[in-house]
Amino acid sequence: MDTMQLEALGETATWSAGEALAPLLRPGDVLLLSGDLGAGKTQLVKGIASGLGIAEPVTSPTFNILLVHHGRLPLYHVDLYRLDRADQLEDIDFFGTLEAGGVTAVEWGDRFREVVDAGTVRITIHIESDTKRLLEVVGSDRRGRELVSDWSRACDGIIDLVVREDGSL
């Protein structure tokens, strides 16, 4: 499966989707997250962190740009919102981070598309209502497609999550 849609009914469901993804992640996996402010990108990463066994609080790295959390795998949480130019990715050692042997979750991963196209999985979160989010998930390579398929199965049956596998993104 290359694509999937998840309907998340509330913040807890977005968190749960991240928790369901975490056990499937391997070193080198990259998640490129995009969506409007307040869509739930950080909430999804909080769920991933929980599923990776990270006990410390996870917050948006908007002002830090990169935060590192340690659990079953290192979680590199990157936020590109405040960067203006693609050459600033070198300043934060973005490409070194992608190769550092952990999982990299990149908020605002749709910025600098010409450079940041290394995504295993692209996740776009749309605000459907105050309590409903639609996550469009695309596997961009072989590993990404495998991850999308496995994540779909892992989310099946989670309360307040609806999986659509029709590929109609």
Beta strands, then each sheet from edge to edge (+ up, - down):
strand 1: 3-9
strand 2: 30-35
strand 3: 66-70
strand 4: 74-79
strand 5: 103-107
strand 6: 121-127
strand 7: 132-139
strand 8: 161-164
sheet 1: 3+ 4- 5- 2- 6- 7+ 1- 8+
end
